[in-house]
Amino acid sequence: MRHATALSVKLAVYLVIFGVSMPIFGLTALPRSMILAAFHTLVLWLADLIVLPRFGNMVATLTDFALLVLGSFLVLGAMMAVPNPMGLLMAILLSTAFEWWFHRWLRSFAIVE
């Protein structure tokens, strides 16, 4: 149940970040932003489960940043969407800041040890 709660929090935050910053700063439609948020939620959750316990918060945050950049370009390329770079940059930076906090939250509640 703890993992479901953490995954729900992560999805909710990503839906807000990508759902607001991508359409406001670019021409990416809201449904594409939601698909991108769901993709990042799943991929970064798996990365958190693998990287965070072994290497700590800083390495996990840098890994998440790299996965956000790479995953965004792959998913948006697969959808043939061309976002405004400012919107994508804003979403990635906000997501990275959230990931830094989220890792600390996961550790404080012993969800990921």
C-alpha positions in Angstrom: 0.0 0.0 0.0 2.9 2.4 0.7 4.2 2.0 -2.9 0.7 2.7 -4.3 0.5 5.9 -2.3 3.9 7.0 -3.4 3.2 6.2 -7.0 -0.1 8.1 -6.8 1.6 11.1 -5.4 4.3 11.0 -8.1 1.6 10.6 -10.9 -0.4 13.5 -9.5 2.5 15.8 -9.4 3.7 14.9 -12.9 0.2 15.4 -14.3 0.2 18.9 -12.9 3.8 19.7 -14.0 3.5 18.4 -17.5 -0.2 19.3 -17.9 0.4 23.0 -17.0 3.9 23.8 -18.2 3.9 22.0 -21.6 0.6 23.5 -23.0 1.3 27.0 -21.6 4.8 27.3 -22.9 4.3 25.4 -26.1 2.0 23.9 -28.6 1.9 20.4 -27.1 -1.7 19.4 -26.6 -2.9 18.4 -23.1 -3.5 14.7 -23.9 0.1 14.4 -25.1 1.3 16.0 -21.9 -0.7 13.5 -19.9 0.8 10.6 -21.8 4.2 12.0 -21.2 3.5 12.4 -17.5 2.3 8.8 -17.2 5.3 7.5 -19.0 7.7 9.4 -16.8 5.9 8.3 -13.7 6.4 4.6 -14.5 10.0 4.9 -15.8 11.2 7.1 -13.0 9.5 5.0 -10.3 11.5 1.9 -11.5 14.6 4.0 -11.5 13.9 5.2 -8.0 13.5 1.6 -6.8 16.8 0.6 -8.4 19.1 3.6 -8.0 18.0 5.3 -4.8 18.7 2.5 -2.3 22.1 1.8 -3.8 23.5 5.2 -4.7 21.6 7.9 -2.7 19.6 11.0 -3.5 22.1 12.9 -5.6 22.8 10.1 -8.0 19.1 9.2 -8.2 18.2 12.8 -9.0 20.9 13.1 -11.7 19.7 9.8 -13.2 16.1 11.0 -13.1 17.2 14.2 -14.9 18.9 12.2 -17.7 15.8 9.9 -18.0 13.5 12.9 -18.1 15.4 14.5 -21.0 15.9 11.2 -23.0 12.4 9.9 -22.3 10.8 13.2 -23.3 12.5 13.3 -26.6 11.7 9.6 -27.3 8.1 9.8 -26.3 7.4 13.1 -28.0 9.2 11.9 -31.1 7.1 8.8 -31.2 4.0 10.9 -31.0 5.4 13.2 -33.7 5.0 16.2 -31.4 7.3 19.2 -31.5 7.0 21.1 -28.1 8.3 24.5 -27.4 11.8 24.0 -25.9 11.0 26.5 -23.1 7.9 24.4 -22.0 9.9 21.2 -22.1 12.8 22.7 -20.2 10.5 24.1 -17.5 8.7 20.8 -17.1 12.1 18.9 -16.8 13.5 21.4 -14.3 10.3 21.3 -12.1 10.3 17.5 -12.3 13.9 17.3 -11.3 13.3 19.6 -8.3 10.3 17.4 -7.4 12.3 14.2 -7.7 14.9 15.6 -5.2 12.2 16.2 -2.7 10.4 12.9 -3.5 13.5 10.9 -2.8 13.9 12.5 0.6 10.2 11.8 1.3 10.5 8.1 0.2 13.5 7.7 2.6 11.8 9.5 5.5 8.8 7.1 5.4 10.9 4.1 4.7 9.2 3.3 1.4 12.5 2.9 -0.3 15.4 2.1 2.0 
